[in-house]
Amino acid sequence: MSVTALGQPIIIINSLDIMQELDKKGAIYSDRPRLEMGGELVGYNETLVLIPYGERFRRYRKDIAKTIGGTAQMREFHHLIETSSQRFLQRTLAKPDDLMSHLRKLQGNVILKLTYGIDVQDGDDPYVALIERANVNFNKATIPGSFLVDFFPILRSLPEWLPGMGFMETARRWRKDTVEMVEAPYQFTLQQMEAGTAPKSYVSSILEESKLDADGIRDLKFSASSLYGGGADTTVSAEYAFYLAMVLFPVLTAYSIVDVQKKAQAEIDSVVGRDRLPRHEDVARLPYVNAVVTEVLRWNNVAPTGVPHRAMEDGIVAGYFIPKDAIVLCNFWQMMHDEKMWPEPFEFLPERYLGPNPQPNPREFCFGFGRRICPGMYLAQAALAMTVAMTLAVFNVTNALDENGVPIVPKHENTSGTISYPEPFKCKIEPRSERAASLIMEEIH
């Protein structure tokens, strides 16, 4: 599908087959379009998500890949994810109605510790609050077509007292958060290193191993902030969607009555037992739990259209001509709900990936394509798997009740933005047993 908006050709990809062909031609479709609002004005043009394809982009990805670029690298952070997940369980046990806040702290702690060596504070944490503000700004600033300045860059030079120029004040306010996101945690790590108390982290390791010039320091700041921003937002969205799925399913489908939660809990009880919390080495022995993780990523894709790509030269894809400088948008939401690939696509059915004739595994498509594929996908999957396994081991997640004791059935609706969340919903989170509650509160080592 193609449209033209104010002279700009936009190609919308709705087919997995075509996206896979684009993937094979990654060198042509690895650039980003210039986004005046989200990139130039708000300041995300130097972060990994929007930086143009080239030497700096490759350097960012190379540095990040050394830290979290594969399952081998991720082993170093399994303990961090496990301890952060147990703290999440403790916070949720104490205040089950604050689920979203607890999820943000969970992923904030993983990302901040890994990237900067920062431990998230109990109560209101300034770094978690900062990344939440910055991610809200990013999601608003990068929605295609939301700001006229993206189509008419000359608007930046017009007097701000003219009607319609309010975006400039918005951009300044959002840019302040971007600058703080890049600078504040980096300066914290520098201070810790000067005091000799800095734990190993992405930033401290690179600073210790390399003598960086001004350009190198700039690139380190922005690659670190890319981990900080991108890693927290997407994983929180997926984890929140998991809780929604546990409330909405069990459900009667064309196949059977599927109680996803009970089935996953039975597997954990059988493999792990009820006398300890699951650990990363258990996950490989939990095929149904892994299928739950996979279905979360498909059922509620966190980036419905991804981030726009730019064609760097004329090309032919699946018989269609794509001109140079065309914007290419992948409709991941449509792809992940293609009933030819996944029958009953709006049902949450982990079983679809198991058995002798499994349906296609969508994980390879959920994190983008080509040379822009998300470099944090191994971290995201490891963190999501641990949240799912630990939650199901110790909690029952069910419908909240209204004032008359009637179960509240939430709707599966999503926010707008580059990164999409399920709309806020209520649920009831309770320990499965007294033993489960005591496991949650055991001392964290």
Summary of the structure (lengths in Angstrom):
residues: 445
radius of gyration: 22.3
end to end distance: 53.4
largest distance: 67.8
contacts: 1440
relative contact order: 0.16
helix: 54%
strand: 9%
